[in-house]
């Protein structure tokens, strides 16, 4: 029992750290009027998949990064048996009144109503991208791709918390077998447990999401 409580505490600490890292991203600046194309020239629609591996600082890339951190942090809180109220507190953090706090409250409402990590993550991403003023496509597989990141998060969290790959794989099979094949889950567990830093975990998730979104 003691080891179980210690594991839950570690998981919650990981979750709080993840959400703290995404709770206060700078709100993207709206495009300047001078840079706007003429009214008769429609904006170019760009591929969302291409932004997953853009350099840090790109507004849409930062939206994707914030979405993945939000998704992972909430997943870790849920795995640590946190209540909805605790998850809400972690999502809001010390955010001042403003658009980002209002959006967090929307995401909290989505979470309370659905307990669907993917729905909450997609809500965050849609809002954030809209705030950048950049026009991107709407990949029909976006929901599926974000759901696939949940499977990655199972292994990332287990690895960070000191669980074995075998234990993590059993948990992933119980939850995602059918959505992913056994071979896919086994390969995924091997790939994630070979990563050595938190940044490696983060980059792996970004790359995997981009590859999924790029599929026809």
C-alpha positions in Angstrom: 0.0 0.0 0.0 2.8 2.4 0.9 4.5 1.9 -2.5 1.1 2.5 -4.2 0.7 5.8 -2.3 4.2 6.9 -3.2 3.5 6.1 -6.9 0.4 8.2 -6.9 2.2 11.1 -5.3 5.0 10.9 -7.9 2.3 10.9 -10.7 0.6 13.9 -9.2 3.9 15.8 -9.0 4.6 15.0 -12.6 1.1 16.2 -13.6 1.4 19.5 -11.7 4.8 20.2 -13.3 3.4 19.5 -16.8 0.4 21.7 -16.3 2.5 24.5 -14.8 4.6 24.4 -17.9 1.6 25.1 -20.1 -0.7 27.2 -17.9 0.8 30.5 -18.9 1.8 30.5 -22.6 1.9 34.0 -24.0 -1.3 34.7 -26.0 -0.3 35.0 -29.7 -0.3 38.5 -31.0 -2.9 39.2 -33.7 -1.5 39.8 -37.2 -0.8 43.4 -37.9 -3.1 45.3 -40.3 -0.1 46.3 -42.5 0.8 42.6 -43.0 -2.8 41.6 -43.8 -3.5 40.6 -47.4 -6.0 42.6 -49.5 -9.6 41.9 -48.7 -10.1 40.1 -52.1 -7.1 37.8 -51.5 -8.1 34.8 -49.3 -5.5 33.7 -46.8 -3.5 30.6 -47.7 -4.6 27.5 -45.8 -1.6 25.8 -44.3 -1.3 22.2 -43.2 -1.6 21.7 -39.4 0.7 18.7 -39.6 3.6 20.9 -40.8 3.5 22.9 -37.6 4.2 20.0 -35.3 7.9 20.1 -36.0 8.3 23.8 -36.6 10.8 25.6 -34.4 9.8 26.7 -30.9 8.3 30.2 -31.0 6.1 29.6 -34.1 2.6 30.5 -32.9 0.8 27.5 -34.2 3.6 25.2 -33.1 3.3 26.6 -29.6 -0.5 25.9 -29.7 0.2 22.3 -30.5 2.8 22.1 -27.7 0.5 23.7 -25.2 -2.2 21.2 -26.2 0.0 18.2 -25.7 1.2 19.5 -22.3 -2.4 20.2 -21.3 -3.4 16.7 -22.4 -0.5 15.0 -20.6 -0.9 17.0 -17.4 -4.6 16.2 -17.2 -4.0 12.5 -18.0 -1.4 12.4 -15.3 -3.7 14.1 -12.8 -6.4 11.6 -13.7 -3.9 8.7 -13.3 -3.0 10.0 -9.9 -6.7 9.7 -8.8 -7.1 13.5 -8.6 -10.6 14.8 -8.3 -12.2 17.0 -11.0 -11.8 20.0 -8.6 -8.1 19.3 -8.2 -7.7 19.0 -12.0 -9.6 22.3 -12.4 -7.3 24.0 -9.8 -4.2 22.7 -11.6 -5.5 23.9 -15.0 -6.2 27.4 -13.7 -3.1 27.7 -11.6 -2.5 31.4 -10.9 -3.8 32.6 -14.3 -5.1 36.2 -14.1 -8.4 37.2 -15.5 -8.3 37.3 -19.3 -8.9 35.2 -22.4 -6.6 32.4 -21.4 -8.3 31.9 -18.0 -11.7 32.1 -19.7 -10.6 29.4 -22.1 -9.3 27.2 -19.3 -12.7 27.5 -17.7 -14.3 26.2 -20.9 -11.9 23.3 -21.0 -12.7 22.5 -17.4 -16.4 22.5 -18.3 -15.7 20.1 -21.2 -13.7 17.8 -18.8 -16.4 17.8 -16.2 -19.1 16.9 -18.7 -17.2 14.3 -20.8 -14.0 13.2 -18.9 -12.7 12.9 -22.5 -9.0 14.0 -22.7 -9.1 14.1 -26.5 -12.2 16.4 -26.6 -10.6 18.7 -24.1 -7.3 18.8 -25.9 -9.0 19.5 -29.3 -11.0 22.3 -27.7 -7.8 23.9 -26.4 -6.1 23.5 -29.8 -9.0 25.0 -31.8 -9.2 28.0 -29.6 -5.4 28.6 -29.5 -5.0 28.3 -33.3 -7.9 30.7 -33.9 -6.3 33.2 -31.6 -3.1 33.2 -33.8 -4.9 34.4 -36.9 -3.1 31.7 -39.0 -5.4 29.7 -41.2 -4.8 26.0 -41.1 -6.6 23.0 -42.4 -8.9 20.8 -40.3 -7.5 17.3 -40.6 -10.3 14.7 -40.5 -8.2 12.5 -38.3 -7.3 15.1 -35.7 -9.4 13.5 -33.0 -7.9 10.1 -33.7 -4.4 11.4 -33.7 -4.8 13.2 -30.4 -6.3 10.0 -29.0 -3.2 8.2 -30.2 -1.1 10.5 -28.1 -2.9 9.3 -25.0 -1.4 5.9 -25.6 2.0 7.5 -25.8 1.3 9.3 -22.5 0.7 6.0 -20.7 4.3 5.0 -21.4 5.7 8.4 -20.8 4.1 8.7 -17.4 5.0 5.2 -16.4 8.6 5.7 -17.4 8.8 9.0 -15.6 7.3 7.5 -12.5 9.7 4.6 -12.4 7.3 1.8 -13.5 8.6 -1.0 -15.6 7.9 -1.3 -19.4 6.0 -4.5 -18.8 3.6 -3.0 -16.3 3.1 0.0 -18.6 2.5 -2.3 -21.5 -0.1 -4.3 -19.6 -2.0 -1.0 -18.7 -1.8 0.2 -22.3 -3.2 -3.1 -23.6 -6.1 -3.0 -21.2 -7.0 0.5 -22.4 -5.9 0.8 -26.1 -5.8 -2.7 -27.6 -8.1 -2.5 -30.5 -7.4 1.2 -31.1 -3.7 0.1 -31.7 -2.5 -3.4 -32.4 -0.5 -5.4 -29.9 2.6 -5.0 -32.1 2.1 -1.2 -32.3 1.7 -0.9 -28.5 4.8 -3.1 -27.9 6.9 -1.0 -30.3 5.6 2.2 -28.8 6.6 1.0 -25.3 10.1 0.2 -26.5 10.5 3.6 -28.2 9.3 5.6 -25.2 11.3 3.7 -22.7 14.4 4.3 -24.8 14.0 8.0 -24.4 16.2 9.6 -21.7 15.0 13.1 -21.0 11.7 15.0 -20.6 12.5 17.0 -23.7 12.9 13.7 -25.6 9.5 12.6 -24.5 8.0 15.9 -25.6 9.7 15.9 -29.0 8.6 12.3 -29.6 5.0 13.2 -29.0 5.2 16.2 -31.3 6.8 14.2 -34.1 4.3 11.4 -33.7 1.3 13.7 -33.8 2.7 15.4 -36.9 3.2 12.1 -38.7 -0.3 11.0 -37.8 -1.8 14.3 -39.1 0.1 14.0 -42.3 -1.4 10.7 -43.2 -3.9 11.0 -46.2 
